[in-house]
Amino acid sequence: MRVAWGTDIHLNFVGADGARLYGQQVARTRPDAFIVSGDIAEATNLTPLLRTMAEGARLPCDFVLGNHDFYRSDIDTVRAEMTALSASIGSYLSVQPARELMDGVAITGVDGWGDARLGNPEGTDVRLNDFLMIRDLATPDWSELLARLRRLGDQEAALAQTRLDEAFQLAKHVLFVTHVPPFRAACWHDGEVSNDAWLPFFTCDAVGKVLRHAARENPDRHITVLCGHTHSAGEVHVGPNLHVFTGRADYGTPAFDLLEVSATGVGFAD
């Protein structure tokens, strides 16, 4: 199966015409499925741009949300809007049960969150726009902010466990889509792993622990993770049956990769 996969496409930088063109570019490659792993736009224009993109692509889009998708709003509001929209344009994976993508392959996923656990969260001087632009994170108290991020990570991890349990009932190969890299080794920046100042907000350690445990406890299953967030491409085998792709991105030029997905794994299409 050929899968078109985009991440961090930030359609708010290209507007409706750019969103339609992006979808049309996907359509011209004639993929069997289309996946976007978050940071699609911002809350104020996410619905129309996502709909326009899907219309251009002319096939359903499986997606999760990234941190930018919540900008200028709050988490519950945006997720409710995407839950309502997804029935008409594809599947918001975070709120849908795992399903069979093809014979031998199930697809599922969660949004994920930079959960302030890896690296040096207490000592970093990194301050993201997230902390101002997402209402749930707006607090002047740094300790409280870290606590909120960790709670969000824990919520995503609990959901990831549920989705993986569902997926394992359907297939031996699980395609797990998330926005935030769930492992230090998958947090790529310009060909290297991010440093301790950035890692707290560019990894979701709680989800990573769930994935490691699931892979370890199910050695006859294979998990392939598709993630983004860092805008730098990378690939790593975290375990013998746990493979992670981190996607590339540039503001203003939304891109996608073509993947070959089978019951035994994922690779880049020729």
C-alpha positions as CSV (number, residue, x, y, z in Angstrom):
1,M,0.0,0.0,0.0
2,R,1.2,3.5,-0.9
3,V,0.7,6.1,1.8
4,A,1.2,9.8,1.5
5,W,2.4,11.2,4.8
6,G,2.8,14.8,5.7
7,T,3.6,16.5,9.0
8,D,3.9,20.1,10.3
9,I,2.3,21.4,7.1
10,H,1.2,24.7,8.7
11,L,-1.4,25.5,6.1
12,N,-2.1,28.9,7.7
13,F,1.1,30.0,6.0
14,V,-0.2,29.2,2.6
15,G,-3.9,29.9,2.9
16,A,-6.9,28.3,1.2
17,D,-5.3,28.2,-2.3
18,G,-2.1,26.6,-0.9
19,A,-4.1,24.1,1.1
20,R,-6.0,23.1,-2.0
21,L,-2.8,22.9,-4.1
22,Y,-1.2,20.7,-1.4
23,G,-4.1,18.3,-1.5
24,Q,-4.0,18.2,-5.3
25,Q,-0.3,17.4,-5.2
26,V,-1.0,14.5,-2.9
27,A,-3.8,13.3,-5.3
28,R,-1.5,13.3,-8.3
29,T,0.7,10.6,-6.6
30,R,-2.4,8.4,-6.4
31,P,-1.8,7.1,-2.9
32,D,-4.0,4.5,-1.2
33,A,-4.1,6.5,2.0
34,F,-3.2,9.9,3.3
35,I,-1.9,10.7,6.8
36,V,-1.0,14.0,8.5
37,S,0.7,13.9,11.8
38,G,-0.2,17.3,13.3
39,D,0.5,21.0,13.1
40,I,-2.0,21.4,10.3
41,A,-2.9,25.1,10.9
42,E,-4.1,27.1,13.9
43,A,-7.4,26.9,15.7
44,T,-8.9,29.9,14.0
45,N,-8.5,28.5,10.5
46,L,-7.9,24.8,11.1
47,T,-11.4,23.6,10.1
48,P,-11.6,25.4,6.7
49,L,-8.0,24.7,5.7
50,L,-8.2,21.0,6.6
51,R,-11.5,20.7,4.7
52,T,-10.0,22.5,1.7
53,M,-6.9,20.3,1.7
54,A,-9.0,17.1,1.9
55,E,-11.2,18.3,-1.0
56,G,-8.0,18.8,-3.1
57,A,-6.6,15.3,-2.1
58,R,-9.9,13.6,-3.0
59,L,-9.4,10.9,-0.5
60,P,-10.0,10.6,3.3
61,C,-7.3,12.0,5.6
62,D,-6.2,10.2,8.8
63,F,-4.8,12.9,11.1
64,V,-3.8,13.8,14.6
65,L,-3.3,17.3,16.0
66,G,-0.1,19.1,17.0
67,N,0.5,22.0,19.4
68,H,0.0,24.7,16.8
69,D,-3.4,23.4,16.0
70,F,-4.5,24.6,19.5
71,Y,-3.1,28.1,19.1
72,R,-5.6,30.9,20.0
73,S,-8.0,28.5,21.6
74,D,-8.0,25.7,24.1
75,I,-7.5,21.9,23.9
76,D,-11.1,20.7,24.5
77,T,-12.7,23.2,22.1
78,V,-10.3,22.3,19.2
79,R,-10.7,18.5,19.8
80,A,-14.4,18.8,19.8
81,E,-14.4,20.7,16.5
82,M,-12.1,18.1,14.9
83,T,-14.2,15.2,16.2
84,A,-17.2,16.8,14.5
85,L,-15.3,17.5,11.3
86,S,-13.5,14.2,10.9
87,A,-16.6,12.3,9.8
88,S,-16.8,14.3,6.6
89,I,-13.1,14.4,5.7
90,G,-11.5,11.3,7.2
91,S,-10.6,10.2,10.7
92,Y,-9.2,12.1,13.7
93,L,-7.3,9.1,15.0
94,S,-7.2,10.3,18.7
95,V,-11.0,9.9,19.0
96,Q,-11.6,6.9,16.8
97,P,-10.9,3.2,17.7
98,A,-8.1,1.6,15.9
99,R,-9.0,0.2,12.5
100,E,-7.6,-2.1,9.8
101,L,-5.8,0.0,7.2
102,M,-5.0,-3.1,5.0
103,D,-4.7,-6.8,5.5
104,G,-2.2,-7.3,8.3
105,V,-1.9,-3.5,9.2
106,A,-3.9,-1.5,11.7
107,I,-3.8,2.3,12.1
108,T,-4.2,4.3,15.2
109,G,-2.7,7.2,17.0
110,V,-2.8,10.1,19.6
111,D,-1.9,13.7,19.4
112,G,0.9,13.5,22.0
113,W,2.4,16.4,23.9
114,G,5.8,17.7,24.9
115,D,5.5,16.4,28.5
116,A,8.5,18.1,30.2
117,R,10.2,14.9,31.3
118,L,13.3,14.4,29.2
119,G,16.2,16.8,29.1
120,N,16.3,19.6,31.7
121,P,12.8,21.0,32.1
122,E,13.5,22.8,35.4
123,G,16.7,24.4,34.2
124,T,16.0,25.2,30.5
125,D,15.6,28.8,29.3
126,V,13.5,27.7,26.3
127,R,10.1,29.3,26.2
128,L,7.7,28.2,23.5
129,N,4.8,30.3,22.0
130,D,2.6,27.4,23.2
131,F,2.8,28.8,26.7
132,L,1.2,32.0,25.6
133,M,-1.0,30.9,22.7
134,I,-2.8,27.8,24.2
135,R,-5.1,28.8,27.0
136,D,-4.6,25.6,28.9
137,L,-0.9,26.5,29.3
138,A,-1.2,30.1,30.2
139,T,0.3,30.5,33.7
140,P,3.2,32.5,35.0
141,D,4.2,29.7,37.4
142,W,6.9,27.6,35.8
143,S,6.3,24.6,38.2
144,E,2.6,24.7,37.4
145,L,3.3,24.8,33.7
146,L,5.5,21.7,33.9
147,A,2.8,19.9,36.0
148,R,0.2,20.7,33.3
149,L,2.4,19.4,30.5
150,R,3.1,16.2,32.5
151,R,-0.6,15.7,33.0
152,L,-1.3,16.1,29.3
153,G,1.5,13.6,28.6
154,D,-0.1,11.1,31.0
155,Q,-3.5,11.5,29.4
156,E,-2.0,10.9,26.0
157,A,-0.2,7.8,27.3
158,A,-3.4,6.3,28.8
159,L,-5.1,6.8,25.5
160,A,-2.2,5.3,23.6
161,Q,-2.5,2.2,25.7
162,T,-6.1,1.9,24.8
163,R,-5.5,2.4,21.1
164,L,-2.7,-0.1,21.0
165,D,-4.8,-2.7,22.7
166,E,-7.4,-2.2,20.1
167,A,-4.9,-2.3,17.2
168,F,-3.3,-5.5,18.4
169,Q,-6.7,-7.2,18.2
170,L,-6.8,-6.3,14.5
171,A,-3.3,-6.9,13.0
172,K,0.3,-7.8,13.7
173,H,1.7,-4.5,12.3
174,V,0.5,-1.3,13.9
175,L,0.9,2.1,12.2
176,F,0.9,4.5,15.2
177,V,0.6,8.2,14.3
178,T,1.5,10.9,16.7
179,H,2.7,14.5,16.6
180,V,5.5,14.7,19.2
181,P,8.4,12.2,19.0
182,P,7.9,9.7,21.9
183,F,11.7,9.0,22.3
184,R,14.8,11.0,22.8
185,A,16.4,9.1,19.9
186,A,13.6,10.2,17.5
187,C,13.8,13.9,18.4
188,W,15.9,15.0,15.4
189,H,17.2,18.5,14.8
190,D,19.5,19.0,11.8
191,G,20.6,15.4,11.8
192,E,21.3,15.2,15.6
193,V,19.2,14.5,18.7
194,S,17.9,17.7,20.3
195,N,19.8,18.9,23.4
196,D,18.6,19.0,27.0
197,A,17.2,22.5,26.7
198,W,14.7,21.6,23.9
199,L,14.0,17.9,24.7
200,P,11.4,18.6,27.4
201,F,9.0,20.2,24.9
202,F,9.9,18.1,21.9
203,T,9.4,14.6,23.3
204,C,6.5,12.8,24.9
205,D,8.2,10.4,27.3
206,A,4.9,9.1,28.7
207,V,3.7,7.9,25.3
208,G,7.2,6.5,24.6
209,K,7.1,4.3,27.7
210,V,3.7,2.9,26.6
211,L,5.1,2.1,23.2
212,R,8.2,0.5,24.6
213,H,6.2,-1.7,26.9
214,A,3.7,-2.7,24.2
215,A,6.6,-3.7,21.9
216,R,8.4,-5.6,24.6
217,E,5.3,-7.5,25.7
218,N,4.2,-8.3,22.2
219,P,7.3,-9.5,20.4
220,D,5.2,-11.0,17.6
221,R,3.8,-7.6,16.8
222,H,5.5,-4.7,15.0
223,I,4.9,-1.0,15.7
224,T,5.8,1.7,13.2
225,V,5.6,5.3,14.6
226,L,5.1,8.3,12.3
227,C,5.7,11.6,14.1
228,G,6.9,15.2,13.5
229,H,7.1,18.4,15.5
230,T,10.8,18.9,15.1
231,H,10.7,19.8,11.4
232,S,13.8,17.5,10.9
233,A,13.7,14.1,9.3
234,G,15.1,11.0,11.0
235,E,14.6,7.3,11.4
236,V,15.5,5.1,14.3
237,H,14.8,1.5,15.5
238,V,14.1,1.9,19.2
239,G,13.7,-1.9,19.5
240,P,13.6,-4.9,17.3
241,N,9.9,-4.4,16.6
242,L,9.6,-0.7,17.2
243,H,10.5,1.6,14.3
244,V,10.1,5.4,14.3
245,F,10.0,7.9,11.4
246,T,10.2,11.6,12.2
247,G,9.0,13.8,9.4
248,R,10.6,16.8,7.6
249,A,8.9,20.2,7.3
250,D,9.5,23.8,6.4
251,Y,7.2,26.7,7.1
252,G,5.4,27.9,3.9
253,T,6.2,24.8,1.8
254,P,4.0,21.9,3.0
255,A,5.5,18.6,1.8
256,F,4.8,14.9,2.1
257,D,6.6,11.6,1.7
258,L,5.4,8.5,0.0
259,L,5.7,5.3,2.1
260,E,5.3,1.7,1.2
261,V,3.3,0.0,4.0
262,S,3.0,-3.7,4.3
263,A,2.2,-6.3,7.0
264,T,5.9,-6.5,7.8
265,G,7.0,-2.9,7.9
266,V,7.3,0.6,6.4
267,G,9.8,2.1,3.9
268,F,10.0,5.0,1.6
269,A,8.5,4.5,-1.8
270,D,10.7,4.7,-4.9
